[in-house]
């Protein structure tokens, strides 16, 4: 299956939190979107890896994701090395996306920055002819995404561009709350974490409202880019 957009996250729920509304909007416009989680989030204070698997599946269905895979890297300890780069290259070549979305370039959780650099490096390497990969014994062709964008997570990183997601923020929050073990849930008696408060969920909505305010719409999501965004002429800038 060839995808238009492939979003990577170090943990299940990273993609939903960082760019869930953008993906929902693109899907509504007919784009095929996939998600690849690097780990199962097994070190999370709440829940379990098995539960996170179920929650990730439910969140993907809410957003309308075409395919979701998990590379089962070691949560907290995965490295940006050849072995892991090759696994990501296989995903890029398998789905041949035009656009790749990945973790914030730097963040509170160390896996986010590591995952960001790992995926970014793999996107470049995936375009090299002499790196050979295969899936199920079938050789893959080289493929390099045209664009690699990084969504914003815990830290308030200044975006290079923002996407108008008006009308899709409720769907994003619904997908986020599908991870009932991880976020605000008054019925959950497990230990509190920085992301389990009502304030955290409110902050996700507030950031989208604030970015929307800055561009004159109700809600927006921000991204950073590894290279210049090009436009054909000035009136194409929204």
C-alpha positions, 0 to 999 in steps of 0.5 A, spaced: 500 500 500 502 506 497 501 512 502 501 519 502 503 520 509 507 516 514 507 518 521 512 516 526 512 516 533 517 514 539 511 511 543 503 510 541 500 516 542 505 521 540 502 521 533 495 523 536 498 528 540 503 531 536 499 531 529 492 528 530 488 533 527 492 534 521 492 527 519 484 527 520 484 533 516 488 530 510 484 523 511 478 527 510 481 530 503 482 523 501 489 522 503 492 515 505 495 515 512 499 510 516 503 510 523 509 507 525 510 506 532 517 505 534 516 502 541 510 499 545 511 504 550 512 498 555 516 503 560 510 507 561 508 508 568 500 507 567 497 501 563 501 495 559 504 494 552 498 490 551 493 495 553 497 500 549 497 496 543 489 496 544 489 503 545 493 504 539 488 500 534 482 504 537 485 511 536 487 509 529 480 507 527 478 514 530 482 518 525 481 513 519 488 511 519 489 506 513 495 502 516 499 502 523 505 498 525 509 497 531 517 496 530 517 494 537 524 497 539 526 498 546 522 503 550 527 508 553 533 505 550 533 504 543 539 507 539 540 511 532 544 505 529 544 501 523 540 496 525 534 500 527 535 505 521 534 499 517 528 497 520 525 504 519 528 504 511 524 498 510 517 501 512 519 507 508 520 503 502 514 499 503 509 505 503 513 510 499 510 516 502 511 523 499 511 526 506 514 523 513 512 526 520 516 524 526 517 526 533 519 533 536 527 535 534 528 536 542 523 534 548 522 533 555 522 525 554 529 523 551 526 518 546 522 524 542 529 527 540 532 520 539 526 518 535 526 524 531 533 524 529 533 516 527 527 517 523 530 523 519 537 519 518 533 513 515 529 518 511 535 520 507 539 513 507 532 510 504 534 514 498 541 510 497 541 505 492 546 501 495 543 500 501 539 493 500 533 491 504 527 486 503 521 484 506 519 477 506 524 475 501 522 481 496 527 486 495 525 493 496 526 499 491 530 505 494 525 511 496 526 518 499 520 522 502 520 529 499 519 532 505 520 530 513 516 535 518 517 534 525 511 535 530 511 539 536 510 535 543 511 537 550 516 543 549 513 550 546 518 549 540 517 555 535 513 552 529 516 553 522 509 553 519 502 551 522 496 547 519 489 550 519 485 544 523 479 547 524 473 542 525 478 537 527 480 538 534 475 534 537 477 528 533 484 529 535 482 529 542 477 523 541 483 519 539 488 521 544 483 519 550 482 512 546 489 511 551 485 511 557 490 508 561 495 514 559 491 521 560 486 524 564 481 519 567 478 520 574 476 512 574 484 510 574 487 509 580 494 508 578 500 513 579 499 520 577 504 522 571 505 529 568 500 527 562 494 524 566 491 531 569 486 535 566 490 541 565 495 537 560 489 535 556 486 542 556 493 545 554 493 540 548 487 544 546 489 551 548 496 550 544 491 548 538 487 554 539 493 559 540 496 557 534 489 558 530 489 565 533 495 567 530 493 565 523 486 567 524 482 560 525 480 556 530 485 551 531 492 549 528 498 545 529 505 547 528 511 543 525 518 544 524 522 543 517 529 540 516 529 545 509 526 551 506 518 551 505 518 553 497 512 556 494 511 558 487 509 565 488 507 570 494 499 569 494 500 561 495 502 563 502 495 562 507 
